[in-house]
Amino acid sequence: MKKVLSWLLLAVFAVAQLFVLAPRLFTGGEDTAQIALVGPMSGPDAALGAAMMAGAELLVERANATRAPDSKRIEIIVRDDANDPVKAREIAFDLAEKSAVVAVLGHLTDKTSAAAGPIYKEKGLSVVTGASGTPAVTAGNSWYFRVGLTTAHQGVFLTHYMARVLAKQQLIVIHSEDDYGRSLWTAVDYEQSFIKRLGIS
């Protein structure tokens, strides 16, 4: 339940960031602005997809209820990538090429975000992720934004917390051999000079 609530909050922050980053998308022109929400609406992570949708709907409902007379009504278009990178690319192309959406919220995982990112960049469609942590997802892509910490930030924070707050003398890092695990470990490794200065091995 806590995991679902945390994704719901991230979805709310992601929608809020869209309003901050691109307010002009939601004023003038047609009466309705479409935002696509892309995530795992089916499969093992469907509960997280439902939390993403609930968070987005909450903020959009409030925005529509309090919108100014000259601003557009926001409509959410939901797409299911099932946390599959191949589906994520197909959906990204479809949204960027064929639909009327002005921005995208998603994707949930680093793999799906990394797969879809180049298409959004090439087509010039703004995206905000509330979950992808690997720096590569947004690095060099001026169309992709995030609301959470990168794995690099997490690694630096954890290293300093272990050293300063928990005052540990030894640090053992167990990580996966994917982009997430490697980028987290790289950040911890980068802080080695700080660790050694405090006498931590």
N, CA and C atoms as an extended XYZ file, in Angstrom:
603
Properties=species:S:1:pos:R:3:atomname:S:1:resname:S:1:resid:I:1 pbc="F F F"
N         0.828       -1.205        0.000 N   MET     1
C         0.000        0.000        0.000 CA  MET     1
C         0.868        1.264        0.000 C   MET     1
N         1.966        1.247        0.815 N   LYS     2
C         2.850        2.416        0.873 CA  LYS     2
C         3.473        2.680       -0.492 C   LYS     2
N         3.830        1.579       -1.211 N   LYS     3
C         4.443        1.734       -2.526 CA  LYS     3
C         3.473        2.390       -3.497 C   LYS     3
N         2.236        1.961       -3.461 N   VAL     4
C         1.216        2.537       -4.347 CA  VAL     4
C         0.990        4.009       -4.027 C   VAL     4
N         0.937        4.340       -2.733 N   LEU     5
C         0.753        5.739       -2.326 CA  LEU     5
C         1.917        6.611       -2.779 C   LEU     5
N         3.134        6.068       -2.702 N   SER     6
C         4.293        6.859       -3.129 CA  SER     6
C         4.233        7.133       -4.624 C   SER     6
N         3.787        6.150       -5.427 N   TRP     7
C         3.634        6.383       -6.863 CA  TRP     7
C         2.530        7.381       -7.134 C   TRP     7
N         1.472        7.351       -6.349 N   LEU     8
C         0.370        8.308       -6.512 CA  LEU     8
C         0.887        9.726       -6.292 C   LEU     8
N         1.686        9.905       -5.245 N   LEU     9
C         2.253       11.233       -4.966 CA  LEU     9
C         3.183       11.682       -6.086 C   LEU     9
N         3.996       10.757       -6.603 N   LEU    10
C         4.887       11.108       -7.700 CA  LEU    10
C         4.110       11.518       -8.938 C   LEU    10
N         2.998       10.846       -9.175 N   ALA    11
C         2.158       11.215      -10.321 CA  ALA    11
C         1.604       12.623      -10.160 C   ALA    11
N         1.187       12.957       -8.954 N   VAL    12
C         0.688       14.309       -8.677 CA  VAL    12
C         1.777       15.338       -8.938 C   VAL    12
N         2.997       15.080       -8.449 N   PHE    13
C         4.107       16.012       -8.665 CA  PHE    13
C         4.450       16.128      -10.148 C   PHE    13
N         4.366       15.001      -10.869 N   ALA    14
C         4.680       15.028      -12.300 CA  ALA    14
C         3.696       15.910      -13.061 C   ALA    14
N         2.412       15.771      -12.761 N   VAL    15
C         1.399       16.621      -13.408 CA  VAL    15
C         1.635       18.079      -13.041 C   VAL    15
N         1.928       18.330      -11.783 N   ALA    16
C         2.175       19.702      -11.336 CA  ALA    16
C         3.361       20.310      -12.063 C   ALA    16
N         4.405       19.497      -12.299 N   GLN    17
C         5.573       20.020      -12.997 CA  GLN    17
C         5.230       20.401      -14.429 C   GLN    17
N         4.363       19.658      -15.065 N   LEU    18
C         3.945       20.025      -16.418 CA  LEU    18
C         3.324       21.415      -16.454 C   LEU    18
N         2.489       21.706      -15.467 N   PHE    19
C         1.841       23.021      -15.416 CA  PHE    19
C         2.872       24.131      -15.191 C   PHE    19
N         3.941       23.813      -14.446 N   VAL    20
C         4.988       24.810      -14.178 CA  VAL    20
C         5.886       24.989      -15.391 C   VAL    20
N         6.298       23.874      -16.019 N   LEU    21
C         7.243       23.926      -17.130 CA  LEU    21
C         6.634       24.492      -18.406 C   LEU    21
N         5.372       24.181      -18.640 N   ALA    22
C         4.790       24.570      -19.926 CA  ALA    22
C         3.387       25.139      -19.780 C   ALA    22
N         3.238       26.252      -19.057 N   PRO    23
C         1.899       26.809      -18.869 CA  PRO    23
C         1.230       27.233      -20.167 C   PRO    23
N         2.016       27.600      -21.180 N   ARG    24
C         1.432       28.060      -22.440 CA  ARG    24
C         0.746       26.931      -23.205 C   ARG    24
N         1.118       25.681      -22.871 N   LEU    25
C         0.451       24.548      -23.515 CA  LEU    25
C        -1.023       24.489      -23.149 C   LEU    25
N        -1.357       25.093      -22.011 N   PHE    26
C        -2.706       24.963      -21.480 CA  PHE    26
C        -3.537       26.230      -21.603 C   PHE    26
N        -3.082       27.166      -22.437 N   THR    27
C        -3.861       28.389      -22.670 CA  THR    27
C        -3.992       28.641      -24.166 C   THR    27
N        -5.038       29.336      -24.548 N   GLY    28
C        -5.243       29.723      -25.939 CA  GLY    28
C        -5.640       28.563      -26.837 C   GLY    28
N        -5.955       28.850      -28.091 N   GLY    29
C        -6.260       27.815      -29.067 CA  GLY    29
C        -7.541       27.056      -28.767 C   GLY    29
N        -7.500       25.747      -28.926 N   GLU    30
C        -8.668       24.892      -28.729 CA  GLU    30
C        -9.093       24.870      -27.268 C   GLU    30
N       -10.292       24.347      -27.038 N   ASP    31
C       -10.844       24.329      -25.687 CA  ASP    31
C       -10.236       23.255      -24.785 C   ASP    31
N        -9.662       22.198      -25.379 N   THR    32
C        -9.146       21.073      -24.600 CA  THR    32
C        -7.685       20.792      -24.935 C   THR    32
N        -6.890       20.522      -23.911 N   ALA    33
C        -5.505       20.089      -24.082 CA  ALA    33
C        -5.395       18.653      -23.572 C   ALA    33
N        -4.866       17.784      -24.407 N   GLN    34
C        -4.727       16.381      -24.029 CA  GLN    34
C        -3.336       16.082      -23.478 C   GLN    34
N        -3.309       15.390      -22.346 N   ILE    35
C        -2.069       14.892      -21.757 CA  ILE    35
C        -2.144       13.372      -21.752 C   ILE    35
N        -1.109       12.718      -22.256 N   ALA    36
C        -1.081       11.261      -22.244 CA  ALA    36
C        -0.426       10.769      -20.963 C   ALA    36
N        -1.012        9.765      -20.358 N   LEU    37
C        -0.440        9.089      -19.195 CA  LEU    37
C        -0.052        7.690      -19.651 C   LEU    37
N         1.248        7.373      -19.598 N   VAL    38
C         1.731        6.081      -20.077 CA  VAL    38
C         2.385        5.315      -18.937 C   VAL    38
N         1.891        4.095      -18.706 N   GLY    39
C         2.431        3.259      -17.641 CA  GLY    39
C         1.857        1.865      -17.711 C   GLY    39
N         2.177        1.041      -16.718 N   PRO    40
C         1.704       -0.350      -16.720 CA  PRO    40
C         0.262       -0.468      -16.235 C   PRO    40
N        -0.662       -0.332      -17.140 N   MET    41
C        -2.072       -0.455      -16.775 CA  MET    41
C        -2.528       -1.913      -16.762 C   MET    41
N        -1.643       -2.805      -17.202 N   SER    42
C        -1.914       -4.241      -17.143 CA  SER    42
C        -0.627       -4.950      -16.735 C   SER    42
N        -0.756       -6.229      -16.408 N   GLY    43
C         0.417       -7.009      -16.026 CA  GLY    43
C         0.711       -6.932      -14.544 C   GLY    43
N         1.896       -7.430      -14.122 N   PRO    44
C         2.248       -7.518      -12.696 CA  PRO    44
C         2.267       -6.175      -11.959 C   PRO    44
N         2.541       -5.080      -12.690 N   ASP    45
C         2.642       -3.759      -12.061 CA  ASP    45
C         1.406       -2.892      -12.295 C   ASP    45
N         0.276       -3.531      -12.582 N   ALA    46
C        -0.950       -2.784      -12.870 CA  ALA    46
C        -1.391       -1.908      -11.702 C   ALA    46
N        -1.117       -2.345      -10.472 N   ALA    47
C        -1.494       -1.535       -9.305 CA  ALA    47
C        -0.730       -0.211       -9.296 C   ALA    47
N         0.518       -0.238       -9.731 N   LEU    48
C         1.307        0.997       -9.801 CA  LEU    48
C         0.788        1.893      -10.923 C   LEU    48
N         0.359        1.277      -12.020 N   GLY    49
C        -0.242        2.048      -13.100 CA  GLY    49
C        -1.531        2.713      -12.650 C   GLY    49
N        -2.316        1.978      -11.856 N   ALA    50
C        -3.564        2.553      -11.326 CA  ALA    50
C        -3.266        3.719      -10.391 C   ALA    50
N        -2.179        3.606       -9.619 N   ALA    51
C        -1.793        4.706       -8.720 CA  ALA    51
C        -1.355        5.931       -9.518 C   ALA    51
N        -0.625        5.700      -10.604 N   MET    52
C        -0.239        6.806      -11.478 CA  MET    52
C        -1.484        7.518      -12.003 C   MET    52
N        -2.451        6.728      -12.449 N   MET    53
C        -3.672        7.288      -13.013 CA  MET    53
C        -4.461        8.062      -11.955 C   MET    53
N        -4.553        7.505      -10.744 N   ALA    54
C        -5.301        8.175       -9.676 CA  ALA    54
C        -4.669        9.521       -9.328 C   ALA    54
N        -3.344        9.564       -9.250 N   GLY    55
C        -2.655       10.816       -8.940 CA  GLY    55
C        -2.860       11.865      -10.019 C   GLY    55
N        -2.747       11.442      -11.281 N   ALA    56
C        -2.933       12.376      -12.397 CA  ALA    56
C        -4.364       12.897      -12.440 C   ALA    56
N        -5.325       11.985      -12.278 N   GLU    57
C        -6.733       12.395      -12.316 CA  GLU    57
C        -7.073       13.370      -11.196 C   GLU    57
N        -6.480       13.166      -10.022 N   LEU    58
C        -6.729       14.044       -8.883 CA  LEU    58
C        -6.324       15.482       -9.200 C   LEU    58
N        -5.111       15.645       -9.716 N   LEU    59
C        -4.625       16.998       -9.984 CA  LEU    59
C        -5.339       17.636      -11.182 C   LEU    59
N        -5.598       16.838      -12.207 N   VAL    60
C        -6.281       17.375      -13.388 CA  VAL    60
C        -7.708       17.786      -13.043 C   VAL    60
N        -8.354       17.001      -12.207 N   GLU    61
C        -9.713       17.346      -11.768 CA  GLU    61
C        -9.724       18.687      -11.046 C   GLU    61
N        -8.739       18.891      -10.195 N   ARG    62
C        -8.645       20.176       -9.476 CA  ARG    62
C        -8.333       21.316      -10.431 C   ARG    62
N        -7.432       21.061      -11.379 N   ALA    63
C        -7.060       22.102      -12.339 CA  ALA    63
C        -8.263       22.504      -13.187 C   ALA    63
N        -9.043       21.534      -13.621 N   ASN    64
C       -10.219       21.834      -14.433 CA  ASN    64
C       -11.289       22.586      -13.641 C   ASN    64
N       -11.401       22.264      -12.363 N   ALA    65
C       -12.420       22.903      -11.528 CA  ALA    65
C       -12.090       24.367      -11.235 C   ALA    65
N       -10.808       24.707      -11.262 N   THR    66
C       -10.391       26.065      -10.890 CA  THR    66
C        -9.750       26.827      -12.048 C   THR    66
N        -9.880       26.322      -13.251 N   ARG    67
C        -9.197       26.950      -14.387 CA  ARG    67
C        -9.778       28.326      -14.716 C   ARG    67
N        -8.937       29.162      -15.253 N   ALA    68
C        -9.362       30.497      -15.683 CA  ALA    68
C       -10.187       30.378      -16.955 C   ALA    68
N       -11.031       31.355      -17.232 N   PRO    69
C       -11.897       31.303      -18.422 CA  PRO    69
C       -11.127       31.152      -19.734 C   PRO    69
N        -9.899       31.697      -19.797 N   ASP    70
C        -9.134       31.636      -21.052 CA  ASP    70
C        -8.210       30.422      -21.130 C   ASP    70
N        -8.244       29.543      -20.129 N   SER    71
C        -7.378       28.366      -20.156 CA  SER    71
C        -8.145       27.138      -20.635 C   SER    71
N        -7.382       26.157      -21.099 N   LYS    72
C        -7.995       24.958      -21.668 CA  LYS    72
C        -8.399       23.963      -20.582 C   LYS    72
N        -9.367       23.166      -20.915 N   ARG    73
C        -9.733       22.028      -20.065 CA  ARG    73
C        -8.745       20.905      -20.364 C   ARG    73
N        -8.248       20.255      -19.326 N   ILE    74
C        -7.261       19.186      -19.486 CA  ILE    74
C        -7.975       17.840      -19.589 C   ILE    74
N        -7.542       17.046      -20.554 N   GLU    75
C        -8.086       15.702      -20.729 CA  GLU    75
C        -6.932       14.695      -20.683 C   GLU    75
N        -7.088       13.620      -19.918 N   ILE    76
C        -6.052       12.593      -19.818 CA  ILE    76
C        -6.353       11.459      -20.793 C   ILE    76
N        -5.339       11.106      -21.580 N   ILE    77
C        -5.410        9.966      -22.492 CA  ILE    77
C        -4.493        8.888      -21.922 C   ILE    77
N        -5.036        7.740      -21.576 N   VAL    78
C        -4.247        6.684      -20.927 CA  VAL    78
C        -3.752        5.668      -21.953 C   VAL    78
N        -2.456        5.316      -21.864 N   ARG    79
C        -1.859        4.295      -22.717 CA  ARG    79
C        -1.137        3.265      -21.835 C   ARG    79
N        -1.260        2.018      -22.185 N   ASP    80
C        -0.694        0.906      -21.420 CA  ASP    80
C         0.556        0.365      -22.102 C   ASP    80
N         1.734        0.586      -21.469 N   ASP    81
C         2.958        0.008      -22.026 CA  ASP    81
C         3.349       -1.295      -21.322 C   ASP    81
N         2.598       -1.676      -20.275 N   ALA    82
C         2.831       -2.922      -19.531 CA  ALA    82
C         4.282       -3.065      -19.084 C   ALA    82
N         4.973       -1.947      -18.907 N   ASN    83
C         6.401       -1.942      -18.546 CA  ASN    83
C         7.246       -2.713      -19.554 C   ASN    83
N         6.857       -2.662      -20.807 N   ASP    84
C         7.567       -3.342      -21.896 CA  ASP    84
C         8.219       -2.274      -22.781 C   ASP    84
N         9.564       -2.284      -22.895 N   PRO    85
C        10.253       -1.266      -23.697 CA  PRO    85
C         9.796       -1.209      -25.155 C   PRO    85
N         9.478       -2.370      -25.735 N   VAL    86
C         9.024       -2.392      -27.132 CA  VAL    86
C         7.686       -1.674      -27.261 C   VAL    86
N         6.755       -1.982      -26.349 N   LYS    87
C         5.463       -1.292      -26.354 CA  LYS    87
C         5.642        0.194      -26.084 C   LYS    87
N         6.571        0.522      -25.182 N   ALA    88
C         6.811        1.927      -24.836 CA  ALA    88
C         7.238        2.721      -26.066 C   ALA    88
N         8.116        2.147      -26.884 N   ARG    89
C         8.557        2.819      -28.119 CA  ARG    89
C         7.395        2.997      -29.094 C   ARG    89
N         6.590        1.956      -29.233 N   GLU    90
C         5.454        2.026      -30.152 CA  GLU    90
C         4.467        3.116      -29.719 C   GLU    90
N         4.209        3.171      -28.406 N   ILE    91
C         3.276        4.175      -27.887 CA  ILE    91
C         3.852        5.576      -28.056 C   ILE    91
N         5.145        5.726      -27.770 N   ALA    92
C         5.794        7.041      -27.915 CA  ALA    92
C         5.687        7.537      -29.348 C   ALA    92
N         5.949        6.654      -30.303 N   PHE    93
C         5.857        7.045      -31.717 CA  PHE    93
C         4.435        7.431      -32.077 C   PHE    93
N         3.486        6.638      -31.612 N   ASP    94
C         2.076        6.908      -31.913 CA  ASP    94
C         1.637        8.251      -31.332 C   ASP    94
N         2.034        8.518      -30.079 N   LEU    95
C         1.657        9.775      -29.435 CA  LEU    95
C         2.304       10.977      -30.121 C   LEU    95
N         3.574       10.824      -30.467 N   ALA    96
C         4.309       11.944      -31.051 CA  ALA    96
C         3.931       12.204      -32.500 C   ALA    96
N         3.552       11.157      -33.216 N   GLU    97
C         3.309       11.272      -34.654 CA  GLU    97
C         1.836       11.459      -35.015 C   GLU    97
N         0.957       10.762      -34.289 N   LYS    98
C        -0.422       10.682      -34.743 CA  LYS    98
C        -1.461       11.318      -33.828 C   LYS    98
N        -1.105       11.622      -32.604 N   SER    99
C        -2.122       12.100      -31.663 CA  SER    99
C        -2.044       13.610      -31.463 C   SER    99
N        -3.016       14.123      -30.708 N   ALA   100
C        -3.080       15.565      -30.449 CA  ALA   100
C        -2.570       15.916      -29.053 C   ALA   100
N        -1.885       14.996      -28.391 N   VAL   101
C        -1.421       15.273      -27.026 CA  VAL   101
C        -0.338       16.354      -27.048 C   VAL   101
N        -0.354       17.182      -25.998 N   VAL   102
C         0.632       18.256      -25.890 CA  VAL   102
C         1.769       17.897      -24.951 C   VAL   102
N         1.589       16.836      -24.139 N   ALA   103
C         2.630       16.413      -23.206 CA  ALA   103
C         2.326       14.992      -22.732 C   ALA   103
N         3.346       14.353      -22.163 N   VAL   104
C         3.221       12.967      -21.707 CA  VAL   104
C         3.682       12.856      -20.266 C   VAL   104
N         2.971       12.056      -19.480 N   LEU   105
C         3.401       11.674      -18.141 CA  LEU   105
C         3.802       10.209      -18.206 C   LEU   105
N         5.045        9.904      -17.873 N   GLY   106
C         5.503        8.516      -17.924 CA  GLY   106
C         6.977        8.491      -18.284 C   GLY   106
N         7.521        7.385      -18.378 N   HIS   107
C         6.984        6.053      -18.145 CA  HIS   107
C         7.376        5.641      -16.727 C   HIS   107
N         6.992        4.458      -16.283 N   LEU   108
C         7.241        4.068      -14.899 CA  LEU   108
C         8.660        3.577      -14.663 C   LEU   108
N         9.231        2.811      -15.603 N   THR   109
C        10.548        2.204      -15.379 CA  THR   109
C        11.637        2.897      -16.187 C   THR   109
N        12.877        2.643      -15.779 N   ASP   110
C        14.019        3.195      -16.507 CA  ASP   110
C        14.083        2.631      -17.928 C   ASP   110
N        13.808        1.334      -18.077 N   LYS   111
C        13.903        0.703      -19.399 CA  LYS   111
C        12.875        1.263      -20.371 C   LYS   111
N        11.642        1.451      -19.907 N   THR   112
C        10.617        1.974      -20.810 CA  THR   112
C        10.870        3.453      -21.124 C   THR   112
N        11.326        4.195      -20.127 N   SER   113
C        11.627        5.613      -20.353 CA  SER   113
C        12.785        5.777      -21.328 C   SER   113
N        13.831        4.955      -21.156 N   ALA   114
C        14.993        5.026      -22.038 CA  ALA   114
C        14.628        4.618      -23.466 C   ALA   114
N        13.726        3.658      -23.591 N   ALA   115
C        13.313        3.210      -24.924 CA  ALA   115
C        12.505        4.278      -25.651 C   ALA   115
N        11.640        4.962      -24.925 N   ALA   116
C        10.749        5.949      -25.544 CA  ALA   116
C        11.394        7.330      -25.686 C   ALA   116
N        12.359        7.636      -24.840 N   GLY   117
C        12.966        8.968      -24.801 CA  GLY   117
C        13.451        9.522      -26.129 C   GLY   117
N        14.223        8.758      -26.907 N   PRO   118
C        14.721        9.289      -28.182 CA  PRO   118
C        13.606        9.688      -29.153 C   PRO   118
N        12.484        8.986      -29.102 N   ILE   119
C        11.369        9.321      -29.995 CA  ILE   119
C        10.748       10.653      -29.589 C   ILE   119
N        10.533       10.834      -28.260 N   TYR   120
C         9.992       12.107      -27.790 CA  TYR   120
C        10.930       13.261      -28.142 C   TYR   120
N        12.222       13.016      -28.018 N   LYS   121
C        13.210       14.054      -28.340 CA  LYS   121
C        13.155       14.399      -29.831 C   LYS   121
N        13.149       13.376      -30.673 N   GLU   122
C        13.128       13.595      -32.123 CA  GLU   122
C        11.867       14.324      -32.573 C   GLU   122
N        10.740       13.995      -31.951 N   LYS   123
C         9.466       14.576      -32.367 CA  LYS   123
C         9.117       15.855      -31.604 C   LYS   123
N         9.899       16.192      -30.555 N   GLY   124
C         9.645       17.426      -29.813 CA  GLY   124
C         8.418       17.393      -28.937 C   GLY   124
N         8.229       16.268      -28.228 N   LEU   125
C         7.081       16.135      -27.325 CA  LEU   125
C         7.575       16.095      -25.882 C   LEU   125
N         7.056       16.993      -25.031 N   SER   126
C         7.497       17.089      -23.636 CA  SER   126
C         7.004       15.905      -22.814 C   SER   126
N         7.892       15.374      -21.960 N   VAL   127
C         7.570       14.229      -21.106 CA  VAL   127
C         8.076       14.508      -19.694 C   VAL   127
N         7.291       14.100      -18.694 N   VAL   128
C         7.709       14.181      -17.299 CA  VAL   128
C         7.566       12.798      -16.680 C   VAL   128
N         8.656       12.280      -16.118 N   THR   129
C         8.591       11.001      -15.423 CA  THR   129
C         8.654       11.233      -13.921 C   THR   129
N         7.837       10.496      -13.211 N   GLY   130
C         7.866       10.583      -11.751 CA  GLY   130
C         8.629        9.447      -11.133 C   GLY   130
N         9.216        8.566      -11.965 N   ALA   131
C         9.806        7.360      -11.405 CA  ALA   131
C        11.200        7.027      -11.910 C   ALA   131
N        11.513        7.281      -13.163 N   SER   132
C        12.801        6.859      -13.720 CA  SER   132
C        13.954        7.574      -13.027 C   SER   132
N        14.906        6.779      -12.543 N   GLY   133
C        15.993        7.354      -11.755 CA  GLY   133
C        17.340        7.411      -12.441 C   GLY   133
N        17.574        6.602      -13.460 N   THR   134
C        18.898        6.607      -14.081 CA  THR   134
C        19.129        7.919      -14.817 C   THR   134
N        20.290        8.534      -14.618 N   PRO   135
C        20.570        9.837      -15.247 CA  PRO   135
C        20.444        9.824      -16.762 C   PRO   135
N        20.722        8.679      -17.391 N   ALA   136
C        20.712        8.607      -18.855 CA  ALA   136
C        19.349        8.898      -19.461 C   ALA   136
N        18.280        8.720      -18.687 N   VAL   137
C        16.923        8.933      -19.225 CA  VAL   137
C        16.729       10.381      -19.667 C   VAL   137
N        17.194       11.327      -18.874 N   THR   138
C        16.985       12.741      -19.199 CA  THR   138
C        18.251       13.441      -19.706 C   THR   138
N        19.413       12.803      -19.542 N   ALA   139
C        20.673       13.425      -19.974 CA  ALA   139
C        20.669       13.629      -21.482 C   ALA   139
N        20.941       14.843      -21.905 N   GLY   140
C        20.993       15.140      -23.328 CA  GLY   140
C        19.639       15.172      -24.012 C   GLY   140
N        18.584       15.120      -23.238 N   ASN   141
C        17.233       15.159      -23.816 CA  ASN   141
C        16.481       16.330      -23.203 C   ASN   141
N        16.403       17.411      -23.930 N   SER   142
C        15.769       18.624      -23.408 CA  SER   142
C        14.246       18.535      -23.410 C   SER   142
N        13.700       17.388      -23.816 N   TRP   143
C        12.248       17.190      -23.821 CA  TRP   143
C        11.786       16.276      -22.699 C   TRP   143
N        12.736       15.682      -21.966 N   TYR   144
C        12.394       14.716      -20.911 CA  TYR   144
C        12.782       15.289      -19.548 C   TYR   144
N        11.825       15.305      -18.612 N   PHE   145
C        12.041       15.864      -17.279 CA  PHE   145
C        11.693       14.826      -16.217 C   PHE   145
N        12.192       15.033      -15.009 N   ARG   146
C        11.863       14.111      -13.916 CA  ARG   146
C        11.534       14.899      -12.658 C   ARG   146
N        10.766       14.280      -11.766 N   VAL   147
C        10.428       14.926      -10.493 CA  VAL   147
C        11.116       14.257       -9.314 C   VAL   147
N        11.710       13.087       -9.521 N   GLY   148
C        12.374       12.369       -8.430 CA  GLY   148
C        13.886       12.516       -8.504 C   GLY   148
N        14.562       11.922       -7.538 N   LEU   149
C        16.018       11.937       -7.513 CA  LEU   149
C        16.581       10.941       -8.520 C   LEU   149
N        17.729       11.272       -9.093 N   THR   150
C        18.424       10.300       -9.937 CA  THR   150
C        19.134        9.287       -9.037 C   THR   150
N        19.557        8.188       -9.631 N   THR   151
C        20.326        7.202       -8.863 CA  THR   151
C        21.648        7.806       -8.391 C   THR   151
N        22.189        8.754       -9.148 N   ALA   152
C        23.424        9.429       -8.724 CA  ALA   152
C        23.183       10.199       -7.426 C   ALA   152
N        22.074       10.923       -7.361 N   HIS   153
C        21.741       11.652       -6.129 CA  HIS   153
C        21.514       10.682       -4.969 C   HIS   153
N        20.819        9.571       -5.261 N   GLN   154
C        20.544        8.584       -4.217 CA  GLN   154
C        21.840        7.992       -3.670 C   GLN   154
N        22.778        7.670       -4.576 N   GLY   155
C        24.047        7.090       -4.149 CA  GLY   155
C        24.851        8.024       -3.273 C   GLY   155
N        24.912        9.294       -3.665 N   VAL   156
C        25.642       10.285       -2.872 CA  VAL   156
C        24.989       10.459       -1.499 C   VAL   156
N        23.657       10.567       -1.492 N   PHE   157
C        22.942       10.731       -0.225 CA  PHE   157
C        23.172        9.539        0.703 C   PHE   157
N        23.023        8.326        0.174 N   LEU   158
C        23.197        7.129        0.997 CA  LEU   158
C        24.603        7.031        1.570 C   LEU   158
N        25.609        7.393        0.762 N   THR   159
C        26.996        7.348        1.225 CA  THR   159
C        27.211        8.302        2.391 C   THR   159
N        26.741        9.531        2.239 N   HIS   160
C        26.898       10.521        3.310 CA  HIS   160
C        26.086       10.137        4.545 C   HIS   160
N        24.908        9.560        4.339 N   TYR   161
C        24.078        9.150        5.473 CA  TYR   161
C        24.761        8.038        6.264 C   TYR   161
N        25.312        7.057        5.549 N   MET   162
C        26.020        5.956        6.220 CA  MET   162
C        27.206        6.484        7.023 C   MET   162
N        27.933        7.437        6.437 N   ALA   163
C        29.141        7.947        7.082 CA  ALA   163
C        28.844        8.915        8.217 C   ALA   163
N        27.960        9.852        7.999 N   ARG   164
C        27.738       10.921        8.971 CA  ARG   164
C        26.697       10.586       10.031 C   ARG   164
N        25.587       10.001        9.618 N   VAL   165
C        24.493        9.753       10.555 CA  VAL   165
C        24.648        8.410       11.261 C   VAL   165
N        24.857        7.356       10.481 N   LEU   166
C        24.973        6.025       11.078 CA  LEU   166
C        26.389        5.728       11.588 C   LEU   166
N        27.348        6.552       11.158 N   ALA   167
C        28.742        6.428       11.603 CA  ALA   167
C        29.276        5.009       11.438 C   ALA   167
N        29.047        4.417       10.279 N   LYS   168
C        29.528        3.065       10.002 CA  LYS   168
C        30.999        3.087        9.608 C   LYS   168
N        31.704        2.018        9.938 N   GLN   169
C        33.130        1.936        9.617 CA  GLN   169
C        33.383        1.133        8.343 C   GLN   169
N        32.380        0.415        7.917 N   GLN   170
C        32.534       -0.367        6.693 CA  GLN   170
C        31.261       -0.271        5.862 C   GLN   170
N        31.445       -0.169        4.557 N   LEU   171
C        30.304       -0.050        3.642 CA  LEU   171
C        30.424       -1.127        2.570 C   LEU   171
N        29.412       -1.957        2.460 N   ILE   172
C        29.364       -2.994        1.432 CA  ILE   172
C        28.195       -2.661        0.496 C   ILE   172
N        28.505       -2.593       -0.779 N   VAL   173
C        27.477       -2.255       -1.761 CA  VAL   173
C        27.144       -3.492       -2.595 C   VAL   173
N        25.898       -3.875       -2.585 N   ILE   174
C        25.407       -4.966       -3.433 CA  ILE   174
C        24.487       -4.319       -4.462 C   ILE   174
N        24.806       -4.499       -5.737 N   HIS   175
C        24.014       -3.829       -6.769 CA  HIS   175
C        23.764       -4.748       -7.950 C   HIS   175
N        22.716       -4.438       -8.706 N   SER   176
C        22.391       -5.202       -9.908 CA  SER   176
C        23.263       -4.718      -11.063 C   SER   176
N        23.410       -5.567      -12.073 N   GLU   177
C        24.227       -5.211      -13.232 CA  GLU   177
C        23.376       -4.642      -14.370 C   GLU   177
N        22.477       -3.734      -14.009 N   ASP   178
C        21.718       -3.014      -15.030 CA  ASP   178
C        22.038       -1.528      -14.882 C   ASP   178
N        21.406       -0.698      -15.693 N   ASP   179
C        21.699        0.745      -15.656 CA  ASP   179
C        21.448        1.328      -14.270 C   ASP   179
N        20.357        0.884      -13.633 N   TYR   180
C        20.028        1.397      -12.302 CA  TYR   180
C        21.131        1.050      -11.312 C   TYR   180
N        21.488       -0.227      -11.232 N   GLY   181
C        22.497       -0.667      -10.273 CA  GLY   181
C        23.858       -0.060      -10.525 C   GLY   181
N        24.255       -0.007      -11.794 N   ARG   182
C        25.577        0.538      -12.117 CA  ARG   182
C        25.666        2.029      -11.824 C   ARG   182
N        24.605        2.776      -12.154 N   SER   183
C        24.660        4.224      -11.905 CA  SER   183
C        24.630        4.532      -10.410 C   SER   183
N        23.927        3.701       -9.638 N   LEU   184
C        23.913        3.872       -8.186 CA  LEU   184
C        25.289        3.592       -7.610 C   LEU   184
N        25.901        2.491       -8.063 N   TRP   185
C        27.241        2.141       -7.571 CA  TRP   185
C        28.268        3.190       -7.979 C   TRP   185
N        28.181        3.703       -9.193 N   THR   186
C        29.125        4.724       -9.658 CA  THR   186
C        29.093        5.947       -8.752 C   THR   186
N        27.891        6.336       -8.328 N   ALA   187
C        27.757        7.498       -7.439 CA  ALA   187
C        28.395        7.223       -6.082 C   ALA   187
N        28.196        6.019       -5.561 N   VAL   188
C        28.816        5.655       -4.272 CA  VAL   188
C        30.332        5.630       -4.422 C   VAL   188
N        30.802        5.033       -5.513 N   ASP   189
C        32.234        4.931       -5.761 CA  ASP   189
C        32.877        6.311       -5.894 C   ASP   189
N        32.137        7.246       -6.476 N   TYR   190
C        32.627        8.612       -6.665 CA  TYR   190
C        32.893        9.303       -5.323 C   TYR   190
N        32.165        8.863       -4.301 N   GLU   191
C        32.315        9.457       -2.974 CA  GLU   191
C        33.415        8.787       -2.152 C   GLU   191
N        34.245        7.954       -2.780 N   GLN   192
C        35.272        7.214       -2.046 CA  GLN   192
C        36.222        8.118       -1.253 C   GLN   192
N        36.572        9.261       -1.833 N   SER   193
C        37.485       10.162       -1.114 CA  SER   193
C        36.866       10.635        0.200 C   SER   193
N        35.555       10.873        0.176 N   PHE   194
C        34.849       11.294        1.395 CA  PHE   194
C        34.831       10.147        2.397 C   PHE   194
N        34.549        8.938        1.917 N   ILE   195
C        34.492        7.783        2.809 CA  ILE   195
C        35.859        7.559        3.457 C   ILE   195
N        36.921        7.577        2.680 N   LYS   196
C        38.262        7.313        3.201 CA  LYS   196
C        38.667        8.361        4.222 C   LYS   196
N        38.251        9.595        4.002 N   ARG   197
C        38.611       10.664        4.930 CA  ARG   197
C        38.007       10.417        6.308 C   ARG   197
N        36.881        9.734        6.342 N   LEU   198
C        36.239        9.424        7.625 CA  LEU   198
C        36.657        8.058        8.165 C   LEU   198
N        37.580        7.414        7.467 N   GLY   199
C        38.071        6.124        7.938 CA  GLY   199
C        37.141        4.972        7.672 C   GLY   199
N        36.295        5.084        6.651 N   ILE   200
C        35.386        4.001        6.310 CA  ILE   200
C        35.959        3.196        5.155 C   ILE   200
N        35.925        1.911        5.309 N   SER   201
C        36.444        1.048        4.214 CA  SER   201
C        35.258        0.557        3.399 C   SER   201
